[in-house]
Amino acid sequence: DVKVTQSSRYLVKRTGEKVFLECVQDMDHENMFWYRQDPGLGLRLIYFSYDVKMKEKGDIPEGYSVSREKKERFSLILESASTNQTSMYLCASSFIGGTTWAFFGQGTRLTVV
Amino acid sequence: QKEVEQNSGPLSVPEGAIASLNCTYSDRVSQSFFWYRQYSGKSPELIMSIYSNGDKEDGRFTAQLNKASQYVSLLIRDSQPSDSATYLCAVRWDSGYALNFGKGTSLLVTP
């Protein structure tokens, strides 16, 4: 079975902290993605990566950065956490190719206080 | 702005009935379409993919695609209370890597 594992299920951080969300996949997928999910707004793409050290901005990259030093690992960084970044964060991965679908991790519910 | 649109619901159907979930998308050249199911507090899981016009059946699920109308739907036959979840429509634009999601339709199957 494909496994996408996020490092934390729940996180509580303070405003202004630097926050790291980690994601690891075990299927040798080229693509990795970070989404956030908010009630009424659905799933929105923050960043994605199609290869090691390659990254592309998604629809809402402001306030975030990413790192992909190894193929299996994709990190999302909140440079200075703010309360409007309280959300469910979902990591996903997929093979490259137009017909492939994405597998999701279990999600990290981040609360910024 | 490319968009994926779904009725938010809730869509309520009695147990044993057919649930029909609809999705429209704005990019005429999109090639790949997916339906995910998401239970409350859980992450999305893939239930169907479809790439060609017409119907694709998998057990109780049927996905229907009409590219001319930019419309994709999911039918769930013999709906069960365990089908109660949010159903997300996802589209990969022809030039893109990522899946673009609708906001989801909440389905409630009542015993």
Contacts between the chains, C-beta under 8 A, distances in Angstrom:
chain1	res1	chain2	res2	distance
A	31	B	97	5.4
A	31	B	98	7.8
A	33	B	98	5.6
A	33	B	99	7.9
A	35	B	101	7.8
A	40	B	8	8.0
A	40	B	103	7.1
A	41	B	103	7.0
A	42	B	88	7.5
A	42	B	101	5.5
A	42	B	102	6.5
A	42	B	103	3.6
A	42	B	104	6.0
A	43	B	44	7.5
A	43	B	88	6.9
A	43	B	101	4.1
A	45	B	98	5.2
A	45	B	100	7.3
A	48	B	97	5.9
A	48	B	98	5.1
A	50	B	97	5.4
A	56	B	97	7.4
A	58	B	98	6.6
A	90	B	43	5.8
A	90	B	44	7.5
A	92	B	99	7.8
A	96	B	97	7.4
A	98	B	31	5.2
A	98	B	32	5.4
A	98	B	92	6.2
A	98	B	94	7.5
A	99	B	31	7.4
A	99	B	32	5.4
A	99	B	49	7.2
A	99	B	51	5.8
A	101	B	32	7.9
A	101	B	34	5.2
A	101	B	46	5.0
A	101	B	49	5.7
A	101	B	90	7.8
A	101	B	99	7.3
A	102	B	46	7.8
A	102	B	90	7.9
A	102	B	98	7.9
A	102	B	99	5.4
A	103	B	46	7.6
A	104	B	43	4.1
A	104	B	44	5.2
A	104	B	45	7.2
A	105	B	43	6.3
A	106	B	42	7.6
A	106	B	43	5.5
A	107	B	42	7.7
A	107	B	43	4.9
